[in-house]
Amino acid sequence: MARLNFILPVVAVAVIGALSSIYIVDEREKALVLQFGQVKAVREEPGIGFKVPLIQEVVTYDGRILSLMTQPLEVTPLDDRRLIVDAFARWRITDVVEFRESVGSEGEAAAQARLERILSAAIREVLGSVPSNRVLSEDRIPLMVQIREIARRQAQSLGIDVIDVRLTRTDLPEQNLTATYARMQAERQREAADEIARGNEAAQRIRASADRTVVELTSEARSQAEVVRGEADAQRNRIYADAFGRDPEFFAFTRSLTSYQRALQGDNSSIVMEPTSEFFEYLRSDRGGAPAPAPSAGPVTEGQ
């Protein structure tokens, strides 16, 4: 019984020691086996590994591609126009041993902070050498490539590789934005005023052309009307002359009727004249040439 009590603790210690000597490396990780702070083994392949219990320890790092979003920073391009810029970077650990020696026990957090400082310096260096219009344009790929190459060279000492760098925002400061918007608004208002002025000028030309066309058409129409009226009057006179030549008495009769019509127009027309006047020649008898007997009364008033 005493012997069994002795064996059970030994077995338990052995089992615990065996379990503590086993470690597992995930396929998304890279591992270092450290002994008193010194690197004894590097494990980048997934699987099970062994270490010396209580003496050695295993430190794992993320082996995937990691992301870093930089804080907004103010950059002064070549034309002294201030810009607010932030960037997005993708990076990964390539040399686990060098990475451990560079960042120590702080791991990815320390690497992120140091990489952000490297990116900020690279952004200031590249964007400070070009005018702001190039930074604000859509074709910024060459600038991002330059920033990535500078950051990649400087990050190699950390045991990491900078895969890609993207400028996510390139804006003017708030006070500059207000001034820029005001200037853009003034430019648009000036362009609108120019367009309105050109439109009014074109409308004035069209209106003047239309007025001139109206005057020309009216003048031409009046001229043609006068010609037609003159031709009609001439034709009328020829007809009258022909009728007079054929029957002078009928012509005189129609002319007298026309005179009656013109003289007695209106609702309150009146004529005062002698009854023996030639005006009533065709009213006194059946024929215009035979005068009617003179009445005994004085002047007569005819009305209609």
Secondary structure, 3 states (H helix, E strand, C coil): CHHHHHHHHHHHHHHHHHHHCEEEECCCEEEEEEECCEEEEEECCCEEEECCCCCEEEEEEECCCEEEECCCEEECCCCCCCEEEEEEEEEEECCHHHHHHHHHHHCHHHHHHHHHHHHHHHHHHHHCCCCHHHHHCCCCHHHHHHHHHHHHHHHHHHCEEEEEEEEEEEECCHHHHHHHHHHHHHHHHHHHHHHHHHHHHHHHHHHHHHHHHHHHHHHHHHHHHHHHHHHHHHHHHHHHHHHHHHCHHHHHHHHHHHHHHHHCCCCCCEEEECCCCHHHHHHHCCCCCCCCCCCCCCCEEEEC
